[in-house]
Structures are given as C-alpha cells and as structure tokens.
Amino acid sequence: MAAEEIIAGAIATAGSSLGSIVVATSTATVPCAGIAGWLGFTTTVTTIVTLPVGGIIAAATLATYGAYKAYKAIQREEDAEKNTN
C-alpha cells in the first residue's frame, strides 16, 4: 500500500511548476484616483483569475487516489460478505 501512496504523492507534487491556466477575465471602467477622478476621468481595470496547473493535477490525483481506495474498500467488504455466506 505504501507504493500507491508514494506514487500519488509524486504525481501530486510533479505538476507544481507547470504554470497557470486563465479561468476568467473581467474588465471594468472605474474612476481615476484623486483630482482626475473628481473631474470625471476614468481608467480601465482588468482582473484575471488563474488556477495553477500543479494544483489541478494535485487535486485530480488525490481525488482519483481516494476513489481507488474507496473502490478497494468496497471490494474487500463484498469479498468478506461472500466468504461469510
């Protein structure tokens, strides 16, 4: 069982330097700061939302590992029931 955990941990940490994925971009026009804002001047502000690729890989790896462990536990339970009956 330790080998499975080592593999899951290695995959989860392997993607830590792969960069980011842009998920959303939002642009808004807002008043300038100070006197320029009082005079009605505006500026455009852009917000970019990104997700790190390493985080996506880590989350997917850990979710897959959890699903695998749940499958194995259910399989062991079914085998125990078959042996009892």
N, C-alpha and C positions, 0 to 999 in steps of 0.2 A: 504494500500500500504506500510506502514512503516514496517509491519511484513515481507514482502517479502525482503525488503532491509536489515533488521536485519538478516534474515536467510542467505542471500547471503554473507553478511559481516562476519558472524560467520563461515561459511564454508571456506571462503577465508583465514581467519586467523587460522583456526584449523589445517591446514597442515603445519604450519610454522616450526615444529620441527621433521619432519619425515625423514630427511636425504637427500641424493642426489642420482641421477641416473647418471652413467657414460655414456656419449653420444659418445665420441670418444677418442681414444688413439693414439698418434703419437710418434714414436721413430726415433731419428736421431743421426748420429755419427758426432761429431764436434771436432775440435782441442782442446787440453787442453790449459789452460791459462799459460802464462809465458814461461819460457825456455822449458818446456816439449812440448809445442805446436810448438816451433821452431824446436825441434828435431823430430817432426812428430808423437808424441804420440796423441792419440785421446781418447775421452770419449763418452759415450752414454747418450743422454738426452731424457727423456720421458716426454711428455706433456699429461696431462689428462684433458679432457673437461667434466665438470659435470653440471647438472641442478638440482637445489633444488626441491624436491618433492612438498614442500609447494608452490613454485612459479608456478609449473604446475597446481596444484589444484586451486590456486587463479585465474590464467588466464582462466582455463576452467570454473570455477564458474561464473566469471564476463562475459565471452562470452555467457554462457548459459542464464544468467540473462538478458543480453542485447537482445538476441534473443527472450526471453519470452516477454520482454517489447515491442519489435517491433511487435511481433505477436498480442499482445493485442491492440496496436495502430491501426494496420491494421483491426483487427476485429471490433473495435469501429467505424472506418471510414466506413466500409462496412455496419454496422448496421445503421449508420446515413444516408447513401445513400438509404437504403431500406425504412427508415421511411420518407424520403423526397419524394420518388416516390410513 
